[in-house]
């Protein structure tokens, strides 16, 4: 039996959402029968004894849960403004506090570690077990972002160098990250391979469009971080609302406060805020909409993108290279290049959405063909690869 120890500052029962969080929850719900899982995370609800391992159920599967710090919902979804308030730092300090508990737990088992953050790389080293490091982001210090990474880029770069050096295998969610590792960390390049995040195609099934009310509905799920360029997104929606004579709705699934961006005031009247929702609810909300949007300056491979396409909903997006394999012009959406000015980007993106809406109403977008674009990213295909890597390390 293989013992997989997953480290991430998350409470699987909690409200934290995002691409990495979805990836973690898919691991917890889809591990094979020859594995047991020890998830080292945080207690968001406040009902668990810190430092004590207890069984927990998620997605019909039971695993061991070791919370190492309590971080309430009011804090866990906010970007920290100081190092001492950093969720990741508090999590790492909590793990170190209970490192002896972990050592006793894995002493007689064949264990490997699954890591999503560079800051946790030292922990498997202290435990004497091999680690698989997943790299989700490709931003640079010059990019817009909410997190402390921008302010402490030198520390982030140091953690990255250490993590890639310690890791036995490196999973990159897109090919650009592999190229970056080859350029900056050539000694680690031989350990790196591309494997995107996954989508649960049993939950996110293709659904027919409903255009009976004539309202064009666009959905976005996740955190409204600065690097996702919410101002551009909201300006595009305001233009669509005007051009469609108020026959427009924006559906937001997530816990960020969109009103922190002044541009949101123009579309508040046509916005539906769904807050945190589990995957089954997200699938229903997406099925009630017609398209998704991406305006990010950089990304890994968004789970929201794959899940929305899996339901059969196309995208209009500011182009990033990693989207090329799934957003196919005329089949699953439209992409435009980021223009020299935000105003021109709004014009171009709005035009793409209007074309998309016309095609949807004319029956030219087939939800099942949209869904077929993400089949290589299904949980069945991806998770089997991930767990085989851990088997090889255990053996």
GIHU-V994474 format. One record per residue. N is the residue number from 1. SS is DSSP state (H for helix, E for strand, C for the rest). OMEGA is omega in whole degrees, 0 to 359 (none if undefined). D_FIRST is the distance of its C-alpha to the first C-alpha in Angstrom with 1 decimal. Layout:
N:SS:OMEGA:D_FIRST, N:SS:OMEGA:D_FIRST
This chain:
1:C:180:0.0, 2:E:179:3.8, 3:E:179:6.6, 4:E:179:9.8, 5:E:183:13.0, 6:E:180:15.9, 7:E:175:19.4, 8:C:181:22.5, 9:C:185:25.6, 10:C:165:25.2, 11:C:184:25.1, 12:C:180:23.4, 13:C:191:26.1, 14:C:189:28.9, 15:C:182:31.5, 16:C:181:30.6, 17:C:181:30.6, 18:C:183:30.5, 19:H:180:28.7, 20:H:180:26.0, 21:H:177:25.6, 22:H:179:25.3, 23:H:180:22.6, 24:H:181:20.5, 25:H:176:21.1, 26:H:175:20.1, 27:H:183:16.6, 28:H:183:16.3, 29:H:188:17.6, 30:H:180:15.8, 31:C:184:12.1, 32:C:188:10.4, 33:C:180:8.6, 34:C:177:5.2, 35:E:163:5.7, 36:E:184:7.2, 37:E:166:10.6, 38:E:180:12.9, 39:E:179:16.3, 40:E:186:19.0, 41:E:181:22.3, 42:E:175:25.7, 43:E:180:27.4, 44:C:187:30.1, 45:C:179:31.2, 46:C:182:31.7, 47:C:181:30.1, 48:C:176:27.1, 49:C:183:27.3, 50:C:178:26.7, 51:C:181:24.2, 52:C:180:22.4, 53:E:177:19.0, 54:E:176:19.3, 55:E:178:17.6, 56:E:180:19.1, 57:E:173:19.5, 58:E:179:20.4, 59:C:179:21.1, 60:C:180:19.9, 61:E:180:16.3, 62:E:179:15.3, 63:E:178:13.8, 64:E:184:14.7, 65:E:176:18.0, 66:E:175:19.7, 67:E:183:23.3, 68:E:177:25.0, 69:E:175:28.5, 70:E:177:30.6, 71:C:185:32.3, 72:C:182:34.4, 73:H:182:34.9, 74:H:182:38.4, 75:H:193:37.0, 76:H:181:33.7, 77:C:181:35.3, 78:C:174:38.1, 79:C:182:38.3, 80:C:179:38.9, 81:C:178:42.4, 82:C:184:41.7, 83:H:183:38.9, 84:H:179:38.6, 85:H:181:38.0, 86:C:177:35.3, 87:H:182:32.2, 88:H:180:30.0, 89:H:179:31.7, 90:H:178:31.4, 91:H:181:27.7, 92:H:178:27.2, 93:H:177:29.4, 94:H:177:27.4, 95:H:180:24.1, 96:H:179:26.0, 97:H:184:27.4, 98:C:182:24.0, 99:H:179:22.3, 100:H:175:22.1, 101:H:179:20.2, 102:H:180:17.5, 103:H:179:17.6, 104:H:185:17.1, 105:H:185:14.2, 106:H:187:12.1, 107:C:186:13.6, 108:C:183:11.1, 109:C:173:7.9, 110:E:189:7.3, 111:E:169:9.2, 112:E:183:11.7, 113:E:175:14.6, 114:E:185:16.4, 115:E:177:20.1, 116:C:182:23.2, 117:C:179:25.9, 118:H:185:27.3, 119:H:182:28.1, 120:H:187:24.5, 121:H:183:23.9, 122:H:188:24.8, 123:H:176:22.0, 124:H:177:18.9, 125:H:179:21.5, 126:H:180:22.2, 127:H:180:18.6, 128:C:179:18.1, 129:C:181:15.4, 130:E:182:15.9, 131:E:169:17.2, 132:E:181:18.1, 133:E:174:21.5, 134:E:180:22.9, 135:E:187:26.7, 136:C:189:28.4, 137:C:178:32.1, 138:C:180:34.9, 139:C:176:37.8, 140:C:183:40.2, 141:C:180:42.2, 142:C:182:45.2, 143:C:175:43.5, 144:C:175:44.0, 145:C:182:41.2, 146:C:190:41.0, 147:C:179:38.3, 148:C:182:39.1, 149:C:182:37.7, 150:C:182:41.2, 151:C:184:42.9, 152:C:185:40.4, 153:H:180:39.8, 154:H:180:40.0, 155:H:176:37.1, 156:H:180:35.0, 157:H:178:35.8, 158:H:178:34.8, 159:H:179:31.5, 160:H:180:30.9, 161:H:180:31.8, 162:H:183:29.5, 163:H:181:26.5, 164:H:177:27.0, 165:H:181:27.4, 166:H:187:24.3, 167:C:174:22.0, 168:C:174:20.1, 169:E:181:20.4, 170:E:179:23.0, 171:E:180:23.1, 172:E:187:26.7, 173:C:170:27.6, 174:C:186:30.8, 175:H:179:32.5, 176:H:181:35.0, 177:H:177:32.4, 178:H:179:31.4, 179:H:179:35.1, 180:H:178:35.6, 181:H:179:32.8, 182:H:182:34.5, 183:H:188:37.8, 184:H:183:37.0, 185:C:187:33.9, 186:H:180:34.2, 187:H:181:31.9, 188:H:188:29.0, 189:H:183:30.0, 190:H:180:28.0, 191:H:189:24.7, 192:E:174:25.9, 193:E:182:25.6, 194:E:171:26.7, 195:C:182:24.5, 196:C:166:26.2, 197:C:188:25.1, 198:C:175:24.3, 199:E:179:26.3, 200:C:184:25.2, 201:C:174:27.7, 202:C:177:27.2, 203:C:183:28.7, 204:C:183:31.1, 205:C:179:32.9, 206:C:181:36.3, 207:C:178:39.3, 208:C:177:43.0, 209:C:170:45.3, 210:C:181:47.7, 211:C:188:50.9, 212:C:181:53.2, 213:C:177:54.2, 214:C:180:54.9, 215:C:178:52.9, 216:E:185:50.7, 217:E:178:47.5, 218:E:184:45.2, 219:E:171:41.9, 220:E:179:40.0, 221:E:178:36.7, 222:C:180:35.4, 223:C:179:37.0, 224:C:179:40.6, 225:C:184:40.2, 226:H:184:43.1, 227:H:176:41.5, 228:H:176:41.3, 229:C:177:45.1, 230:H:178:45.8, 231:H:177:49.6, 232:H:179:49.7, 233:H:184:47.6, 234:H:177:50.0, 235:H:177:53.1, 236:H:180:52.0, 237:H:179:51.5, 238:H:178:55.0, 239:H:178:56.5, 240:H:180:54.8, 241:H:179:56.0, 242:H:183:59.5, 243:H:181:59.6, 244:C:177:58.2, 245:C:177:60.7, 246:C:172:58.1, 247:C:185:56.1, 248:E:174:52.9, 249:E:173:49.9, 250:E:179:47.2, 251:E:182:44.0, 252:E:177:41.8, 253:E:182:38.3, 254:C:186:37.3, 255:C:177:38.2, 256:C:177:40.5, 257:C:183:44.2, 258:H:183:46.0, 259:H:176:49.3, 260:H:172:48.7, 261:C:184:49.9, 262:H:182:53.6, 263:H:182:53.3, 264:H:182:51.4, 265:H:182:54.7, 266:H:184:56.0, 267:C:181:53.3, 268:H:183:52.5, 269:H:182:54.6, 270:H:182:52.5, 271:E:173:49.0, 272:E:181:46.6, 273:E:183:44.1, 274:E:182:41.0, 275:E:178:39.1, 276:C:177:35.4, 277:C:174:33.9, 278:C:188:30.5, 279:H:182:29.5, 280:H:178:31.0, 281:H:179:34.3, 282:H:180:34.3, 283:H:180:34.1, 284:H:180:37.1, 285:H:179:39.1, 286:H:180:38.6, 287:H:178:39.6, 288:C:180:42.8, 289:C:185:43.6, 290:C:185:44.7, 291:E:174:43.4, 292:E:182:41.5, 293:E:173:42.7, 294:E:180:41.4, 295:C:188:43.8, 296:C:172:41.5, 297:C:176:42.6, 298:C:179:39.1, 299:C:166:35.6, 300:C:167:32.1, 301:C:189:31.4, 302:C:173:32.1, 303:H:179:29.9, 304:H:177:33.2, 305:H:183:34.6, 306:H:182:31.9, 307:H:180:31.8, 308:H:176:35.6, 309:H:181:35.9, 310:H:176:33.3, 311:C:179:35.6, 312:C:181:38.3, 313:C:183:40.2, 314:E:182:41.7, 315:E:157:42.3, 316:E:189:45.2, 317:E:165:44.0, 318:E:191:45.2, 319:C:164:43.7, 320:C:187:40.8, 321:H:183:39.6, 322:H:177:36.0, 323:H:189:37.6, 324:C:184:39.3, 325:C:185:36.5, 326:C:176:36.4, 327:C:185:39.9, 328:C:183:42.1, 329:E:180:45.8, 330:C:180:47.2, 331:C:184:43.9, 332:C:174:41.6, 333:E:181:44.0, 334:E:175:46.3, 335:E:176:45.9, 336:E:177:48.7, 337:C:174:49.0, 338:C:184:49.4, 339:C:181:53.2, 340:C:179:55.3, 341:C:176:55.9, 342:H:181:53.9, 343:H:179:56.9, 344:H:176:56.6, 345:H:177:52.9, 346:H:179:53.6, 347:H:184:56.2, 348:H:182:53.9, 349:H:178:50.9, 350:H:178:53.2, 351:H:179:54.7, 352:H:179:51.2, 353:H:179:50.4, 354:H:177:53.8, 355:H:180:53.2, 356:H:181:49.8, 357:H:177:51.3, 358:H:181:54.0, 359:H:178:51.6, 360:H:180:49.5, 361:H:180:52.6, 362:C:180:53.8, 363:C:182:50.6, 364:C:176:49.9, 365:C:181:46.3, 366:C:181:43.9, 367:H:182:40.8, 368:H:175:38.8, 369:H:175:39.8, 370:H:180:38.8, 371:H:184:35.4, 372:H:181:34.9, 373:C:184:35.1, 374:C:183:31.7, 375:H:176:29.7, 376:H:183:28.1, 377:H:182:26.7, 378:E:179:25.1, 379:H:182:21.6, 380:H:181:20.6, 381:H:188:21.7, 382:H:185:20.8, 383:H:178:17.3, 384:H:177:16.0, 385:H:183:17.4, 386:H:182:16.1, 387:H:175:12.4, 388:H:176:13.1, 389:H:179:14.6, 390:H:176:11.6, 391:H:181:9.6, 392:H:179:12.8, 393:H:178:13.0, 394:H:185:9.6, 395:C:none:10.8
